[in-house]
């Protein structure tokens, strides 16, 4: 059976991060791919294959992302993990860029290596937040145990692949005290076609915030680090003049993580660079998946 590298993606000051299974793709069935996260004790698995690229100055790779529920069109911390492992495999190169292919698009990724850590960033693509409707907002807030008084204005929907609700709360304390009713939350997300809910504290003047991502509809009750949702937040805040954010996640789960994002307004819209630090935790040999 193949070897799997567990990469801690979006680490904070050299520790924590979201454990992510990364491996070279092979003739797996999709059912086998869905079993790999549970077999490796991770929430997500990323499959890497070489891809033919048009630019000879950079390498090209095809990425596929799976949870126990099935394939995802995109995974931010999975992309960070894959880029970090590819950088480690290349040995002495301090900085690299790569062309990445997913089921939905082609985009660029960059890595900068320092000792045993890699900072990986990528272009998450165009994101256009829109105001959340009252029915889905009420259903999800209720599943999280929040009253309307606990919610500041600004809830929105955004999608870097699948839509999710971005829900501001008044403080890190309110965020830490959330106790979701997961069956009710999954029902609400399934009903309104949402991947999940990204609850976040209002950023401070330096752009620092905290967040928790609940995604029971894809088999991940709470995600350690959700980079794509942070890209959605960066796109939303860019319209308010905030260009750089750092979002802390995972503390509630014992895996402190931080995701960084910057947004710049360009002629073609808001341009976002998203990523975090990553390091290899261990390598494991998969048990038989049948």
C-alpha positions as CSV (number, residue, x, y, z in Angstrom):
1,X,0.0,0.0,0.0
2,X,1.2,3.6,-0.7
3,X,3.1,5.8,1.7
4,X,1.2,8.8,3.1
5,X,2.8,12.0,4.4
6,X,0.9,13.8,7.2
7,X,1.5,17.5,6.8
8,X,0.5,20.0,9.5
9,X,-0.9,22.9,7.4
10,X,-1.2,26.5,8.6
11,X,0.9,26.1,11.7
12,X,1.3,28.9,14.2
13,X,4.8,29.8,15.3
14,X,6.1,26.3,14.5
15,X,3.4,24.2,16.1
16,X,-0.1,23.0,15.6
17,X,-1.7,23.1,12.2
18,X,-4.2,21.0,10.5
19,X,-3.0,17.4,10.0
20,X,-3.6,16.6,6.3
21,X,-2.9,13.3,4.4
22,X,-0.9,13.9,1.3
23,X,0.0,11.2,-1.2
24,X,0.8,10.5,-4.8
25,X,-2.3,9.6,-6.7
26,X,-2.7,6.0,-7.9
27,X,-5.5,3.9,-9.5
28,X,-7.6,4.2,-6.3
29,X,-11.3,4.0,-6.6
30,X,-13.2,7.1,-5.1
31,X,-14.5,4.8,-2.4
32,X,-10.8,4.1,-1.4
33,X,-10.0,7.7,-1.5
34,X,-12.8,8.5,0.9
35,X,-11.4,6.0,3.4
36,X,-8.0,7.5,3.5
37,X,-8.7,10.4,5.9
38,X,-10.2,8.0,8.5
39,X,-7.3,5.5,8.0
40,X,-4.7,8.2,8.7
41,X,-6.6,10.1,11.4
42,X,-7.0,13.3,9.4
43,X,-10.1,15.2,8.1
44,X,-8.9,15.6,4.5
45,X,-6.7,13.8,2.0
46,X,-4.9,15.3,-1.0
47,X,-3.8,13.3,-4.0
48,X,-1.0,14.6,-6.2
49,X,-0.2,13.7,-9.8
50,X,2.1,15.3,-12.3
51,X,0.3,17.4,-15.0
52,X,1.4,18.7,-18.3
53,X,1.8,22.5,-18.1
54,X,2.3,25.1,-20.8
55,X,5.0,27.0,-18.9
56,X,8.3,25.2,-18.9
57,X,9.7,27.4,-16.1
58,X,7.5,25.9,-13.5
59,X,6.2,22.4,-12.5
60,X,2.6,21.5,-12.9
61,X,0.5,19.2,-10.7
62,X,-3.0,17.9,-10.5
63,X,-4.6,17.9,-7.1
64,X,-7.7,16.1,-5.8
65,X,-9.2,16.6,-2.4
66,X,-11.4,14.1,-0.4
67,X,-13.1,13.8,3.0
68,X,-14.9,10.8,4.2
69,X,-18.0,12.1,2.5
70,X,-16.6,12.5,-0.9
71,X,-14.6,14.7,-3.3
72,X,-14.3,18.5,-2.8
73,X,-13.7,20.9,-5.7
74,X,-11.2,22.9,-3.6
75,X,-9.4,22.7,-0.2
76,X,-7.3,25.6,1.0
77,X,-5.3,23.9,3.8
78,X,-5.0,20.9,1.5
79,X,-3.4,23.1,-1.1
80,X,-1.0,24.5,1.5
81,X,-0.1,20.9,2.5
82,X,0.5,19.7,-1.0
83,X,2.6,22.7,-1.9
84,X,4.7,22.2,1.2
85,X,5.4,18.6,0.5
86,X,6.3,19.3,-3.1
87,X,8.8,22.0,-1.9
88,X,10.3,19.6,0.6
89,X,10.8,17.0,-2.1
90,X,12.7,19.5,-4.2
91,X,15.5,19.8,-1.6
92,X,17.7,22.9,-1.8
93,X,15.4,25.3,-3.7
94,X,14.5,28.2,-1.4
95,X,11.7,29.5,-3.4
96,X,9.5,27.8,-6.0
97,X,6.3,28.3,-7.9
98,X,4.0,25.7,-9.4
99,X,1.0,25.5,-11.6
100,X,-1.9,23.6,-9.9
101,X,-4.8,21.9,-11.6
102,X,-8.0,20.9,-9.8
103,X,-11.3,19.6,-11.0
104,X,-12.5,23.2,-11.4
105,X,-9.6,25.5,-12.4
106,X,-5.9,26.1,-12.9
107,X,-4.0,28.5,-10.7
108,X,-0.6,29.3,-9.3
109,X,1.1,28.4,-6.0
110,X,4.3,29.7,-4.4
111,X,6.5,28.3,-1.6
112,X,9.3,29.7,0.4
113,X,11.4,27.2,2.4
114,X,13.2,28.0,5.7
115,X,14.8,25.0,7.4
116,X,12.1,22.5,8.1
117,X,9.2,24.9,7.6
118,X,7.6,26.0,4.3
119,X,5.4,29.0,3.8
120,X,3.0,28.2,1.0
121,X,0.6,30.6,-0.7
122,X,-1.7,30.4,-3.6
123,X,-4.3,32.3,-5.6
124,X,-7.8,31.1,-4.5
125,X,-9.5,32.6,-7.5
126,X,-12.3,35.2,-7.7
127,X,-14.7,35.4,-4.8
128,X,-17.8,37.6,-4.7
129,X,-19.5,37.7,-1.3
130,X,-23.2,38.4,-1.3
131,X,-25.6,39.2,1.5
132,X,-27.0,36.1,3.4
133,X,-30.8,35.6,3.3
134,X,-32.8,35.7,6.5
135,X,-34.0,32.1,6.4
136,X,-30.5,30.4,6.2
137,X,-29.0,32.9,8.6
138,X,-31.7,32.3,11.2
139,X,-31.5,28.5,10.8
140,X,-27.7,28.3,11.1
141,X,-27.6,30.8,14.0
142,X,-30.2,28.8,15.9
143,X,-28.1,25.6,15.3
144,X,-25.1,27.4,16.8
145,X,-27.1,28.5,19.8
146,X,-26.9,32.2,18.9
147,X,-29.6,34.8,19.3
148,X,-30.0,37.7,17.0
149,X,-28.6,40.0,19.7
150,X,-25.3,38.1,19.6
151,X,-24.8,38.7,15.9
152,X,-23.4,41.9,14.5
153,X,-24.3,42.9,11.0
154,X,-22.4,41.5,8.0
155,X,-23.3,37.9,7.6
156,X,-22.7,36.9,4.0
157,X,-22.4,33.9,1.6
158,X,-19.3,33.3,-0.5
159,X,-17.9,30.5,-2.6
160,X,-14.4,29.6,-3.8
161,X,-15.9,26.3,-4.9
162,X,-18.9,25.6,-2.7
163,X,-20.9,28.3,-0.9
164,X,-20.6,28.7,2.8
165,X,-22.0,31.2,5.4
166,X,-19.6,33.7,6.9
167,X,-21.0,34.7,10.3
168,X,-19.5,37.4,12.4
169,X,-19.8,37.2,16.2
170,X,-19.0,39.9,18.7
171,X,-15.9,38.6,20.3
172,X,-13.4,35.7,20.6
173,X,-15.2,34.8,23.9
174,X,-18.5,34.3,22.1
175,X,-16.7,32.3,19.4
176,X,-15.1,30.0,21.9
177,X,-18.4,29.4,23.7
178,X,-20.2,28.1,20.6
179,X,-21.7,24.7,21.1
180,X,-23.3,23.6,17.8
181,X,-26.2,21.3,17.5
182,X,-24.5,19.3,14.7
183,X,-27.6,17.4,13.4
184,X,-29.5,20.7,13.2
185,X,-26.6,22.4,11.6
186,X,-26.2,19.7,9.0
187,X,-29.9,19.8,8.2
188,X,-29.7,23.6,7.7
189,X,-26.6,23.5,5.5
190,X,-28.0,20.7,3.4
191,X,-31.3,22.5,3.0
192,X,-29.7,25.7,1.8
193,X,-26.9,24.1,-0.2
194,X,-24.1,25.3,2.0
195,X,-20.8,23.6,2.7
196,X,-20.9,24.9,6.3
197,X,-20.6,27.9,8.5
198,X,-17.4,29.9,9.2
199,X,-18.0,31.9,12.4
200,X,-15.4,34.6,13.1
201,X,-14.6,37.4,15.5
202,X,-14.5,40.9,14.3
203,X,-10.8,41.6,13.3
204,X,-8.8,44.0,15.4
205,X,-7.1,47.1,14.0
206,X,-4.1,44.9,12.9
207,X,-6.4,42.6,10.9
208,X,-6.1,39.7,13.5
209,X,-9.2,37.6,14.0
210,X,-10.3,34.1,15.2
211,X,-12.6,31.7,13.5
212,X,-14.2,28.3,13.7
213,X,-15.4,26.4,10.7
214,X,-18.3,23.9,11.1
215,X,-18.9,21.6,8.1
216,X,-20.8,18.5,9.1
217,X,-22.3,18.3,5.6
218,X,-18.9,17.1,4.3
219,X,-18.2,14.9,7.3
220,X,-16.0,17.5,9.2
221,X,-17.9,18.7,12.3
222,X,-15.2,21.3,13.0
223,X,-12.2,22.0,10.8
224,X,-8.9,22.8,12.3
225,X,-8.0,25.3,9.7
226,X,-10.1,26.4,6.8
227,X,-8.1,28.5,4.4
228,X,-10.7,28.9,1.6
229,X,-13.2,30.4,4.0
230,X,-10.5,32.8,5.2
231,X,-10.1,33.8,1.5
232,X,-13.9,34.5,1.5
233,X,-13.4,36.7,4.6
234,X,-10.5,38.5,2.9
235,X,-12.7,39.2,-0.1
236,X,-15.5,40.5,2.1
237,X,-13.2,42.8,4.2
238,X,-11.4,44.1,1.1
239,X,-14.6,46.0,0.3
240,X,-14.3,47.7,3.7
241,X,-10.6,48.7,3.1
242,X,-9.0,45.9,5.0
243,X,-6.1,44.4,3.0
244,X,-4.3,42.0,5.3
245,X,-5.7,39.5,7.8
246,X,-4.4,36.7,10.0
247,X,-7.0,34.4,11.3
248,X,-6.4,32.0,14.3
249,X,-8.2,28.7,14.2
250,X,-7.9,25.3,15.8
251,X,-7.3,26.3,19.5
252,X,-10.6,24.7,20.5
253,X,-9.4,21.4,19.0
254,X,-5.9,21.6,20.4
255,X,-4.2,22.4,17.1
256,X,-3.4,26.1,17.0
257,X,-3.4,27.3,13.4
258,X,-3.1,30.6,11.6
259,X,-4.1,31.4,8.0
260,X,-2.8,34.6,6.3
261,X,-4.5,36.4,3.4
262,X,-4.0,39.7,1.7
263,X,-6.3,41.3,-0.8
264,X,-5.6,43.9,-3.4
265,X,-8.0,45.6,-5.7
266,X,-7.1,45.2,-9.4
267,X,-8.5,46.0,-12.8
268,X,-10.1,42.5,-12.9
269,X,-11.4,42.6,-9.4
270,X,-10.1,41.7,-5.9
271,X,-6.8,39.7,-6.1
272,X,-6.2,37.5,-3.1
273,X,-3.0,35.7,-1.9
274,X,-3.8,33.0,0.7
275,X,-1.7,30.5,2.7
276,X,0.2,29.6,5.8
277,X,3.2,27.8,7.2
278,X,3.4,24.0,7.1
279,X,5.7,21.2,8.2
280,X,5.9,17.4,7.8
281,X,4.6,15.6,10.9
282,X,5.2,12.0,10.0
283,X,5.0,9.4,7.3
284,X,2.7,6.3,7.5
285,X,2.1,3.2,5.5
286,X,-1.6,2.8,4.7
287,X,-3.4,-0.3,5.8
288,X,-5.3,-2.3,3.2
289,X,-8.4,-0.2,2.3
290,X,-10.7,-3.0,1.2
